[in-house]
Amino acid sequence: MRAVGYRTAGGPGVLEDLELPVPEPGPRDLLVRVEAVSVNPVDVKTRAGDDPGGRPRVLGFDAAGVVSAVGAEVSLFAPGDEVYYAGAIDRPGSDQQLHLVDERLAGRRPRTLTPAAAAALPLTAITAWETLFDTMTAELGPIGAEQLRKAHEMVEDGHMTGKVVVAGF
């Protein structure tokens, strides 16, 4: 099967076409026929700084495709399902024709999105979600001194790594 990877850390020039065996799904794995991938900063940083010592390493986290086979314990998807996902850093990446991903990391691709649009979403959407809901609080209600004092205190005290939004006069 075709894949793209690298054997030594470096710039974009270290990427090469590879021929790899088709992986076998584990118990909770989906074998996805990849239709689109996106390149993220983590791909670039990994390629530039993580030397695989001459062994081929396949990058890629975000992908969209069609399930072609499933592991014995898979319960959420079936062959033919269209999926998108962000893979795991401890497994081979999605820059390959057929990719294994744990079913718990995948979602059904929205019908309104092309594979390319869906592949652009996973890590970006996770980052946005974490920013909005894990590191940021929106204080709704009328803007006044009390709300703004609270927002300033939250940021000043280090309780927030993002922004505090106070909306509405």
C-alpha positions as CSV (number, residue, x, y, z in Angstrom):
1,M,0.0,0.0,0.0
2,R,1.2,3.6,-0.7
3,A,2.2,5.9,2.1
4,V,4.3,9.0,2.7
5,G,6.8,9.1,5.5
6,Y,10.4,9.9,6.4
7,R,13.4,8.1,7.7
8,T,15.4,10.9,9.2
9,A,14.4,14.2,10.8
10,G,14.6,17.3,8.6
11,G,12.8,19.7,6.3
12,P,10.0,18.8,3.9
13,G,12.6,17.2,1.5
14,V,12.9,14.2,3.8
15,L,9.4,13.1,2.9
16,E,9.3,10.1,0.6
17,D,6.8,7.8,-1.0
18,L,6.8,4.4,0.7
19,E,5.3,1.0,0.0
20,L,4.1,-0.6,3.2
21,P,2.1,-3.8,4.1
22,V,-1.6,-3.4,4.7
23,P,-2.1,-3.2,8.5
24,E,-4.4,-5.7,10.3
25,P,-7.1,-4.2,12.5
26,G,-6.8,-4.8,16.3
27,P,-9.9,-5.5,18.4
28,R,-11.2,-1.8,18.4
29,D,-9.6,-0.7,15.2
30,L,-11.2,0.6,12.0
31,L,-9.2,0.1,8.8
32,V,-10.0,3.3,6.9
33,R,-9.4,3.8,3.2
34,V,-8.1,7.4,3.5
35,E,-9.6,9.9,1.1
36,A,-8.1,13.1,2.5
37,V,-5.6,14.3,5.1
38,S,-4.5,17.6,6.5
39,V,-1.0,18.8,7.6
40,N,-0.8,20.3,11.0
41,P,1.9,22.1,13.0
42,V,2.4,18.9,15.0
43,D,3.3,17.0,11.7
44,V,5.9,19.6,10.8
45,K,7.4,19.7,14.3
46,T,7.5,15.9,14.5
47,R,9.2,15.6,11.1
48,A,11.7,18.2,11.9
49,G,12.6,17.0,15.4
50,D,11.8,13.3,15.9
51,D,14.4,11.2,14.1
52,P,13.1,7.6,13.5
53,G,16.7,6.3,13.0
54,G,16.3,5.2,9.4
55,R,13.0,3.3,9.9
56,P,10.1,4.7,7.9
57,R,7.7,6.8,10.0
58,V,4.3,7.8,8.6
59,L,3.0,11.2,9.8
60,G,-0.6,12.5,9.8
61,F,-3.3,12.9,12.4
62,D,-6.3,14.4,10.7
63,A,-8.0,12.2,8.1
64,A,-11.3,11.4,6.4
65,G,-12.2,8.2,4.6
66,V,-14.4,5.2,4.4
67,V,-14.2,2.2,6.7
68,S,-13.0,-0.9,4.8
69,A,-12.7,-3.4,7.7
70,V,-13.3,-3.5,11.4
71,G,-11.8,-5.3,14.4
72,A,-13.6,-8.0,16.3
73,E,-14.8,-5.7,19.1
74,V,-15.9,-2.7,17.0
75,S,-19.4,-1.7,17.8
76,L,-19.7,1.9,16.5
77,F,-19.0,1.5,12.8
78,A,-19.3,-0.9,9.9
79,P,-17.5,-1.2,6.5
80,G,-18.8,1.5,4.2
81,D,-19.2,4.1,6.9
82,E,-17.7,7.5,6.1
83,V,-15.6,8.8,9.0
84,Y,-13.2,11.5,10.1
85,Y,-10.8,11.7,13.0
86,A,-7.6,12.8,14.6
87,G,-5.4,9.8,15.1
88,A,-3.0,9.0,17.9
89,I,0.6,10.0,18.3
90,D,1.7,6.5,19.4
91,R,0.5,4.9,16.1
92,P,1.5,5.2,12.5
93,G,-0.1,8.3,11.0
94,S,-2.8,8.8,8.5
95,D,-0.6,9.7,5.5
96,Q,-1.3,6.3,3.9
97,Q,-3.9,4.6,1.7
98,L,-5.2,2.4,4.5
99,H,-5.0,3.6,8.1
100,L,-5.8,2.0,11.5
101,V,-7.6,4.1,14.0
102,D,-9.3,3.2,17.2
103,E,-13.1,3.5,16.7
104,R,-13.4,5.7,19.8
105,L,-11.4,8.4,18.1
106,A,-13.5,8.5,15.0
107,G,-16.8,10.2,14.1
108,R,-19.2,9.9,11.2
109,R,-18.3,12.4,8.5
110,P,-21.1,15.0,8.2
111,R,-22.8,14.6,4.8
112,T,-22.5,18.3,4.2
113,L,-18.7,18.1,4.3
114,T,-16.4,16.8,1.5
115,P,-13.6,14.5,2.7
116,A,-11.1,17.3,2.3
117,A,-13.2,19.7,4.5
118,A,-13.7,17.0,7.1
119,A,-10.0,16.2,7.2
120,A,-9.3,19.9,7.9
121,L,-11.4,19.8,11.1
122,P,-10.3,17.3,13.8
123,L,-7.2,18.8,15.5
124,T,-8.4,22.4,14.7
125,A,-11.8,21.6,16.2
126,I,-10.3,20.0,19.3
127,T,-8.1,23.0,19.8
128,A,-11.0,25.3,19.5
129,W,-13.1,23.2,21.9
130,E,-10.4,23.1,24.5
131,T,-9.8,26.8,24.2
132,L,-13.5,27.6,24.5
133,F,-14.5,25.1,27.2
134,D,-11.4,23.9,29.0
135,T,-9.3,27.1,29.3
136,M,-11.8,29.9,28.8
137,T,-15.0,30.9,30.4
138,A,-17.6,33.2,28.9
139,E,-19.4,35.3,31.5
140,L,-22.7,36.3,30.1
141,G,-24.8,39.1,31.4
142,P,-24.7,42.8,31.5
143,I,-21.2,44.4,31.3
144,G,-20.5,46.2,34.5
145,A,-17.6,46.8,36.9
146,E,-18.4,43.7,38.9
147,Q,-18.2,41.3,35.9
148,L,-15.1,43.0,34.6
149,R,-13.4,42.9,38.0
150,K,-14.1,39.2,38.2
151,A,-12.7,38.7,34.6
152,H,-9.5,40.6,35.5
153,E,-9.1,38.6,38.7
154,M,-9.5,35.3,36.9
155,V,-6.8,36.2,34.4
156,E,-4.5,37.8,36.9
157,D,-4.7,34.8,39.3
158,G,-3.8,32.4,36.5
159,H,-7.1,30.7,36.5
160,M,-7.5,31.3,32.8
161,T,-5.0,30.5,30.0
162,G,-7.4,32.0,27.4
163,K,-9.7,34.9,27.5
164,V,-12.7,35.8,29.7
165,V,-15.5,37.2,27.6
166,V,-18.2,39.5,29.2
167,A,-20.9,40.3,26.8
168,G,-24.0,42.6,26.7
169,F,-24.5,46.1,28.1
